[in-house]
Amino acid sequence: MKKVPVIIAGAGPVGMIAAADLVRQGIPVVVLEKSHSLSLESRASTFHPPTLDMLDDLGFAKPLIEQGLKAPKVQYGSTQEGELGTFDFSAIADLTRHPFRLQAEQFKLTRIILDALKDHPLFQIRFDTEVTALTQDAQGVQLTTGSSEVLHCDWLIGADGANSAVRRHQNIAFDGFTWAERFLVVTTSADIASARPGVTSVSYWADPDRWHFLLRIIGAWRVMLPVPADMSDEVATSREYAERSLASVLPAGLPAPIDHVTLYRVHQRVAANFREGRTFLAGDAAHINNPLGGMGMNGGLHDALNLTRRLGPVIEGRAGDDTLDGYDRQRRAVTMEAIQVGTIRNKKNLEARTPEDREAFRTEIRTAVADREKTRAFLRRISMIDSLERAATL
């Protein structure tokens, strides 16, 4: 294959949105995906308001919304004290064209993008193609694939997940930590809305012994709970344990068929740098975090569009190479300040064990829901509007 301007490793939502934006700018792109097809794993399923605005600019929001479920409210509660507060995204309708969270599995977005790009002359996707080595110099990047093929590009974007080959082959540190407990996600078709009057499609419930999170998607609910550190994966993923877990948080006697069970080992890690010469890291290749707050995939999509909107002008000769340094500066900073800090705080609030910590969380929610400006500030933060504005100032 002759040298191309950009190769993207990874055909997840981050890699595919980067490809779409580069093609929009008239730049040829080749996407390499190690699997034989696009993933069908549910994984992330939350799209925040400003992310939907970005997708709308590229023509992908409407078809995604048609395949998803709008969640205009987010609820916080305590198993001991009941509902603490419910926030309506209409309070920030002046800041976004999409004042709601959209619940849609990420594989729906990747397929929408592929359908739009598959016949485009500037786009190519190659499945069963994994990066096994790479080198770079001032003229470009050279990749070797699992079939020993050598590929050449001017710029490489590593959007190839938490175990990123692009990151590993450049020895970029991925510092952070792994939580002792894992997260169990049980998908059920139980009629939770009828059984728990007032529950919203996004509902967080604090408990010092076992918090839980309810997320409604089309035709089902995803219920997330922590799993004790000393429990084996085999037990944690068994149907018996999933049934007991649902029974512990749902009303007694509610039929709760189990559609799917997923166990996640949860990390908080950030790459030491998001740019290394002519290569870049984005999404899970650059940062991973716990899923409470739905910031991981959204942050990755924000990474991708921050980068491609810098990279396009550089490739076309309208901007200098130094403009690319802003990508690392902006996106790594907000990853540390907002995504990492925010998701760690979300977990600690839900599991707060001391009376002081529990009261601080309850006071935060009740105070925010009682005052219009504090409601707006709260929604700006959890919807990631603040982190995007913060990045723009750096």
ABEGO torsion letter per residue (X at the ends): XBBBABBBBEABAAAAAAAAAAAAAGBBBBBBBABABBBABAEBABBBAAAAAAAAAAGAAAAAAAABBBBABBBBBBAAAEBAEBBBAAAAAAABABBBBBBBBAAAAAAAAAAAAAABAABBBBBGBBBABBBBBAAEBBBBBAAGBBBBBABBBBAAEAABAAAAAAGBBBBEBBBABBBBBBBBABBAAAABBGBBABBBBBBAABBBBBBBBBGBBBBBBBBBAABBAAAAABAAAAAAAAAAABBBGBBBBBABBBBBBBBBBBBABABBEABBBBEAAABBBBABGGAAAAAAAAAAAAAAAAAAAAAAGABBAAAAAAAAAAAAAAAAAAAAAAAAAAAAAAABABAAAAAAAAAAAAAAAABAAAAAAAAAAAAGAAAAAAAAAX
